[in-house]
Amino acid sequence: MSTTALADGGKAVALAVVLGAVLAFVPVLSIAALPVLPVPVAYITSRHGVVLGLLASLAAGFLCATFAGLFAGLLVMLLADVGVGAGAGLRRGLSILRLFLLVAALFMAALVLWSGVVLASAGVGPVGAIDEMAGQAAVTAGGLYGALGMSQSDVDAAVADFRDFAALLPYLLPALLLVMSIVLSGATVALSRQVFQRLKQPFPAGFEFRQLRLHFGFAYLMIAGLILELVSPYLSSGYAEASRLAGMNILIVSEMLFFIQGIAIASFFMEKYKLARAMRIPVYVALVLIQAVFSLVSWLGLFDTWIDYRRRFGRKKGPGQQIRQ
């Protein structure tokens, strides 16, 4: 193994250990560290091979386990293995779409495996773990609401609504884990692209986020989720709950995908009209808030399947061209 490979491997391990410490001891930044951690290992794997990537993954996991605990070390190793898979895919010349799908699948596997190990070691299942966390959160929230001057009846109603929502979470885990994997994959691939280009390491090109457009089949997936939810009250008791939960899982995933497409549409038009970068951040924040309250951005992305806003309203007009009515 060359001196350059050893030096790059040492740097990757050091970065992974630092990010592992952030995951373990800085909760505010831990979410941001998740998509970053695979990047240095992906770089050395792409440049020097899978063996060095796997050795760096093991070393980073072992070092983090010594000062942050076994579970933190396992998480760091699994996230580094996501980088190993990404680097191996880059060495095989995957397109950026296939790279994104590969990284999303690896994130999904890493999250499921880590969660399974943690729950198994605690001797509880997903339902019990979420119920215990919900109970602790409900007590804290009840005290906070009381301190804000809410009446006891309002506090009890709010806590009851929260417990009802928490009771659904174990059955929504497939969709939530898939959405989280998609978001983490997108962030990791985007960051890797910037790092690889800066370090002059080959990376697949040919994709611009503002041109993102989902296959029309996803529109019918979202419609199927809506239908399952709408028909569930009219089904027999044995099928009603299954239909409702299946519809909710489908809607969570499809709404997130179309929300991302809605953001891409906004990015396209902000670029077209040369909106200043400082003004784009408030627009993105507003879109997130609108999505959280009304899901309108997802519907914007959904209707783009048939309307195609960027083709219909984004074309440049010639000097004498008029808009057709």
ABEGO torsion letter per residue (X at the ends): XBAAAAAAAAAAAAAAAAAAAAAAABAAAAAAAAAAAAAAAAAAAAAAEAAAAAAAAAAAAAAAAAAAEAAAAAAAAAAAAAAAAAAAAAAAGBBAAAAAAAAAAAAAAAAAAAAAAAAAAAGBBAAAAAAAAAAAAAAAAAAAAAAAGBBAAAAAAAAAAAAAAAAAAAAAAAAAAAAAAAAAAAAAAAAAAAAAAAAGBBBBBGBBAAABBBBAAAAAAAAAAAAAAAAAAABBAAAAAAAAAAAAAAAAAAAAAAAAAAAAAAAAAAAAAGBBAAAAAAAAAAAAAAAAAAGAAAAAAAAAAAAGAAAAAABBBBAABBBBX
